[in-house]
Amino acid sequence: MDTTPNSAIELDELPPSEPKGCLYALSQPPLMLFLAVIAVLLGAAGVHDLLLL
């Protein structure tokens, strides 16, 4: 029977942390701001093409 306290568990025995996926990356504010700026630029170009040309 193992009577080792939890604080004495070695770091090698801990399970590896799961990698963060694409949804985590998309939730970051700088990336969302960048994508919003690109979307606005594409939208402005589309409106310009449809209405002014």
N, CA, C and O atoms as a DFTB+ gen file, in Angstrom:
212 C
 N C O
     1  1       0.845      -1.176       0.000
     2  2       0.000       0.000       0.000
     3  2       0.887       1.235       0.000
     4  3       1.808       1.353       0.808
     5  1       0.595       2.161      -0.925
     6  2       1.397       3.373      -1.047
     7  2       0.860       4.436      -0.106
     8  3      -0.299       4.840      -0.202
     9  1       1.718       4.887       0.807
    10  2       1.306       5.916       1.766
    11  2       1.985       7.245       1.471
    12  3       2.090       8.098       2.353
    13  1       2.445       7.429       0.243
    14  2       3.127       8.670      -0.131
    15  2       2.104       9.810      -0.186
    16  3       1.056       9.661      -0.814
    17  1       2.392      10.941       0.460
    18  2       1.463      12.069       0.364
    19  2       1.427      12.636      -1.063
    20  3       2.381      12.483      -1.826
    21  1       0.329      13.282      -1.404
    22  2       0.156      13.804      -2.759
    23  2       1.231      14.821      -3.131
    24  3       1.610      14.905      -4.299
    25  1       1.730      15.592      -2.172
    26  2       2.715      16.624      -2.479
    27  2       4.069      16.027      -2.853
    28  3       4.920      16.725      -3.405
    29  1       4.276      14.752      -2.560
    30  2       5.563      14.121      -2.847
    31  2       5.575      13.417      -4.203
    32  3       6.578      12.797      -4.557
    33  1       4.495      13.497      -4.961
    34  2       4.462      12.849      -6.273
    35  2       5.430      13.567      -7.198
    36  3       5.446      14.796      -7.265
    37  1       6.224      12.802      -7.898
    38  2       7.204      13.403      -8.807
    39  2       6.518      13.940     -10.041
    40  3       5.455      13.457     -10.429
    41  1       7.129      14.948     -10.666
    42  2       6.540      15.562     -11.850
    43  2       6.497      14.598     -13.024
    44  3       5.660      14.749     -13.914
    45  1       7.390      13.601     -13.043
    46  2       7.415      12.640     -14.137
    47  2       6.163      11.768     -14.150
    48  3       5.796      11.228     -15.194
    49  1       5.511      11.626     -13.008
    50  2       4.356      10.757     -12.920
    51  2       3.067      11.462     -13.337
    52  3       2.052      10.797     -13.544
    53  1       3.080      12.802     -13.468
    54  2       1.877      13.530     -13.840
    55  2       1.588      13.337     -15.321
    56  3       2.514      13.286     -16.130
    57  1       0.311      13.230     -15.686
    58  2      -0.013      13.064     -17.106
    59  2       0.322      14.336     -17.873
    60  3       0.197      15.433     -17.329
    61  1       0.748      14.207     -19.136
    62  2       1.081      15.402     -19.924
    63  2      -0.159      16.244     -20.181
    64  3      -1.251      15.708     -20.369
    65  1       0.006      17.545     -20.189
    66  2      -1.148      18.405     -20.448
    67  2      -1.548      18.293     -21.914
    68  3      -0.703      18.121     -22.793
    69  1      -2.845      18.393     -22.159
    70  2      -3.348      18.253     -23.522
    71  2      -2.999      19.501     -24.324
    72  3      -3.063      20.608     -23.790
    73  1      -2.632      19.347     -25.593
    74  2      -2.340      20.525     -26.419
    75  2      -3.600      21.337     -26.660
    76  3      -4.702      20.795     -26.752
    77  1      -3.416      22.644     -26.760
    78  2      -4.556      23.518     -26.997
    79  2      -4.843      23.548     -28.487
    80  3      -3.924      23.604     -29.304
    81  1      -6.115      23.510     -28.837
    82  2      -6.496      23.383     -30.233
    83  2      -6.793      24.702     -30.916
    84  3      -6.457      25.778     -30.420
    85  1      -7.428      24.589     -32.060
    86  2      -7.700      25.734     -32.922
    87  2      -8.687      26.697     -32.265
    88  3      -8.541      27.911     -32.411
    89  1      -9.685      26.188     -31.546
    90  2     -10.661      27.080     -30.931
    91  2     -10.005      27.946     -29.864
    92  3     -10.417      29.087     -29.658
    93  1      -8.996      27.423     -29.186
    94  2      -8.274      28.233     -28.211
    95  2      -7.538      29.361     -28.923
    96  3      -7.527      30.494     -28.442
    97  1      -6.924      29.060     -30.064
    98  2      -6.188      30.079     -30.816
    99  2      -7.133      31.157     -31.332
   100  3      -6.797      32.341     -31.304
   101  1      -8.319      30.753     -31.804
   102  2      -9.264      31.733     -32.329
   103  2      -9.864      32.604     -31.245
   104  3     -10.406      33.669     -31.541
   105  1      -9.779      32.177     -30.000
   106  2     -10.379      32.957     -28.920
   107  2      -9.450      34.047     -28.394
   108  3      -9.828      34.792     -27.490
   109  1      -8.261      34.151     -28.937
   110  2      -7.317      35.151     -28.454
   111  2      -7.661      36.527     -29.020
   112  3      -7.869      36.645     -30.227
   113  1      -7.728      37.565     -28.196
   114  2      -8.128      38.896     -28.655
   115  2      -7.274      39.478     -29.784
   116  3      -7.853      40.053     -30.706
   117  1      -5.940      39.372     -29.783
   118  2      -5.191      39.958     -30.900
   119  2      -5.528      39.315     -32.242
   120  3      -5.609      40.009     -33.256
   121  1      -5.721      38.021     -32.257
   122  2      -6.070      37.346     -33.505
   123  2      -7.463      37.763     -33.958
   124  3      -7.680      38.005     -35.145
   125  1      -8.409      37.851     -33.028
   126  2      -9.759      38.263     -33.391
   127  2      -9.767      39.697     -33.896
   128  3     -10.509      40.010     -34.827
   129  1      -8.973      40.567     -33.318
   130  2      -8.883      41.948     -33.794
   131  2      -8.307      41.988     -35.204
   132  3      -8.815      42.711     -36.061
   133  1      -7.260      41.223     -35.450
   134  2      -6.657      41.157     -36.774
   135  2      -7.664      40.637     -37.807
   136  3      -7.782      41.201     -38.895
   137  1      -8.384      39.571     -37.470
   138  2      -9.366      39.014     -38.396
   139  2     -10.517      39.983     -38.632
   140  3     -11.062      40.035     -39.735
   141  1     -10.896      40.752     -37.612
   142  2     -11.958      41.747     -37.787
   143  2     -11.515      42.848     -38.734
   144  3     -12.302      43.294     -39.570
   145  1     -10.265      43.296     -38.620
   146  2      -9.748      44.331     -39.518
   147  2      -9.728      43.809     -40.953
   148  3     -10.125      44.523     -41.874
   149  1      -9.276      42.587     -41.150
   150  2      -9.255      42.003     -42.499
   151  2     -10.676      41.891     -43.048
   152  3     -10.907      42.179     -44.223
   153  1     -11.634      41.474     -42.210
   154  2     -13.016      41.346     -42.659
   155  2     -13.591      42.703     -43.053
   156  3     -14.315      42.804     -44.044
   157  1     -13.275      43.747     -42.285
   158  2     -13.764      45.085     -42.620
   159  2     -13.165      45.549     -43.939
   160  3     -13.870      46.126     -44.767
   161  1     -11.888      45.309     -44.145
   162  2     -11.262      45.704     -45.402
   163  2     -11.864      44.964     -46.593
   164  3     -12.117      45.567     -47.636
   165  1     -12.094      43.666     -46.441
   166  2     -12.730      42.902     -47.522
   167  2     -14.160      43.373     -47.764
   168  3     -14.596      43.475     -48.911
   169  1     -14.887      43.658     -46.697
   170  2     -16.251      44.151     -46.846
   171  2     -16.286      45.508     -47.528
   172  3     -17.132      45.750     -48.388
   173  1     -15.365      46.402     -47.149
   174  2     -15.311      47.717     -47.787
   175  2     -14.958      47.590     -49.263
   176  3     -15.514      48.310     -50.092
   177  1     -14.062      46.706     -49.596
   178  2     -13.701      46.495     -51.003
   179  2     -14.883      45.928     -51.782
   180  3     -15.109      46.312     -52.930
   181  1     -15.634      45.022     -51.171
   182  2     -16.802      44.460     -51.832
   183  2     -17.883      45.492     -52.066
   184  3     -18.475      45.544     -53.144
   185  1     -18.145      46.315     -51.062
   186  2     -19.141      47.382     -51.216
   187  2     -18.700      48.383     -52.277
   188  3     -19.518      48.852     -53.069
   189  1     -17.438      48.705     -52.294
   190  2     -16.906      49.621     -53.305
   191  2     -17.094      49.033     -54.693
   192  3     -17.518      49.738     -55.609
   193  1     -16.789      47.764     -54.863
   194  2     -16.936      47.132     -56.179
   195  2     -18.398      47.083     -56.627
   196  3     -18.701      47.312     -57.798
   197  1     -19.302      46.783     -55.687
   198  2     -20.714      46.612     -56.054
   199  2     -21.428      47.940     -56.289
   200  3     -22.266      48.037     -57.185
   201  1     -21.112      48.949     -55.509
   202  2     -21.887      50.184     -55.557
   203  2     -21.212      51.317     -56.330
   204  3     -21.900      52.148     -56.921
   205  1     -19.910      51.364     -56.337
   206  2     -19.239      52.526     -56.919
   207  2     -18.602      52.258     -58.273
   208  3     -18.238      53.202     -58.973
   209  1     -18.461      51.016     -58.653
   210  2     -17.855      50.737     -59.963
   211  2     -18.904      50.353     -60.983
   212  3     -18.572      50.085     -62.138
